[in-house]
Amino acid sequence: MGAPSTGTAAFSGATATAGPRLGRPRPQRSCGDCTCSPGLLSRQNRRSSLFMKRLESNRYPSSVLLKRRSSMTSTMLSTANVAGERFNDQTSVYSSDSLCQTTKEINTSQRLEQLRKLMKQYDLACYIVPSEDEHQSEYVALIDQRRAFISGFSGSAGVACITRDLLNFNPDQYEGKSVLSTDGRYFNQASQELDFNWSLIRQGVDKYTWQDWCIKECVEMARGLSSGTTVKIGIDPKLVSYQAKLNLQKSIDVDNEKIIATGNKLELVPVEDNLIDLIWDDFEIVPERPSNDLIYLSQEYSGEDFQSKRDRLLTKLHNMDSHNSLENVNSPKMEKTFIVVALDEICWLLNLRGSDIDYNPVFFSYCLINSNETILFTNNKFNNEIKEYFKENNIQVKSYKSFWDHLKSTVNTLQINATGGANSNDTDDTASTDTKISIDTHNFLIPDTSSWQIIRHVQDTPFKIIHSPIDFFKSIKNMNEINNAHMAQIKDALCIVQYFAWLERQLVVKEALLDEHKAAMKLIEIRKTQKHFQGNSFETISSTGANAAVIHYSPPSEGSSMIDPSKIYLCDTGSQFLEGTTDITRTLHFTKPTQEQIDNYTLVLKGNLALERTKFPVGTTGFNLDAIARQFLWSRGLDYRHGTGHGIGSFLNVHEGPIGIGYKPHLVNYPLQAGNIISNEPGYYKDGEYGIRIENDLLVKECKPELRFGDTKFLEFENITMVPYCKKLINLEMLTTEEKTQINMYNRTIWDNLVQYMQPQSITYKWLKRETATIQYK
């Protein structure tokens, strides 16, 4: 999907069995008296172009569609005459796009001013607004898009930092600076969406991080303040992981040494009242937190029942070695309670799915599990079948918000029991066994992605931070999941191939005007004909020309660019089926590509093919494999600013940990294993002109025939995606015989798997036959 990181109500479905709808359109407003900045308009898909609206209701002569004419017909001139402006001879209908115009300048100034007023009340010099929700989710519900609200930047990754100038002593002025930090997937997008109040920190490119920036700004203020002042940096402790908090604290401690002579210091403080939430409804209607119906995933799809997963988890937790100072953590009498925080881990463990976050079949919840009980904290509704399922498996259900009170109550009970207090209660739900547990006989196991707030709740009892075993379990697909993944790929390939054939006919044969968003909606329409379709796995990246160079571009519902058949078209798209999750990217050209585009596409393709061919010993990580996909681009001095691959869930998140293929150091800790499904998506992006990405989903499996080096087995990849490459963009002279053979075998596999579902007279059949035709060995 768009490329891995350097990781909306219900589902939509076509049949009665398709389940809830995933990926609802975002709320929209008219542009009259608009109170949103351009970045916020983009975030909520409310960009508008009067010219495009007029185009939608008119049919133009087909001659304008394939190349620019030196003049327009009188009909087009009258149509293009918008707000007293007339398009000149050089204007292309494909690139006309403008933001809605309002009677006054719109920006984020008022939002920042309101925020700084609150920062003063809370005595903060700097306030940090992360992208994540309290489960550290990569993609979040509208209610959790706080960073997007305050900054206008709508990408999935980034941190906003806002300072309040403590050296400005005018009580009527609330001044300061604001920065947005994001990774290479979003540099172009952030530059377009941020208004003049914001500066961009480019992760991995600029010489400082957002942490460096926050500390530097606060140190400068501390130097100018009277001795004895504490300069506070605040953050909502639910929205930052404990590990990230520790890292930031370590940097603050280092800089405190530098200003010790001033008598001042910096301090990182938790701010439980989220300041964005306190000002949000002054500017927009605050979205509600979704709590949609739960879906039970039968063993036909999950491949393993809850009790089996629970037993595996408890066995793993019991056998884990202790690396902290607790001498009795591995005692046989020690009761261990594991807190499951990540939403997709809860879904996997309980064989449940939801639709609370666009495109991600998850639901808001926490889960506590130990040898005696399993408690699910959620507000989501469920039917009688799931109610009976909970009863059979002894799963208690409590409200979502009660998780925090339950955690606090558990800690209190443990402390009371340890002292033999008279107030201990045998009937309390935190002491459900005959033998009372206490801080001497109980240990919390906390995932390393948990929030600072969870640690603050359990810090007075023994706890240990671990990497969640569920993260590993769900990344290794069982045979049911693997077989279903193959079926999901065939279903989605049929849809994508039909879409590409239709799109080419519309643009080239019918010479129709078609914008990026409407094209993406057509793909959804086609997908809805497939049984068990649950919705897209992410918002389709349907991008023409220069838009394809924006790595995570998503076309707005209004004002999308017209797809120009004379330019590259990049489509990164995926589906959620009950059978599995897909993530596929193809780059196409409908007319005559330039030699540069052909050559660069072929370099990307060669890297993709090379990675797919790779055989590697057990224990190899994606960090080790990343350069294989980049080598041919590197030979020409080219590269791409994103990872090469990410794990893919089984009817779960399209970005799934812990594995990946990329240059991020943490990947050295997570070797690929048989049963993993991972993407392979090298690319190349020429800013302002075009973008290229080719993405397949790969299954990791043991080599057949078996390869061994001593006792070490070898693994290989199987490409399970069934969509052909764009033949028009391949420079055959740059391919080796091995690569040509690989492509021909792939095309034959695609043809054999898909043709049986097609009518020989259809345009889809003809398109597929052409694109999978044998490459000649010249």
Summary of the structure (lengths in Angstrom):
residues: 778
radius of gyration: 27.6
end to end distance: 34.6
largest distance: 91.7
contacts: 2640
relative contact order: 0.11
helix: 36%
strand: 18%
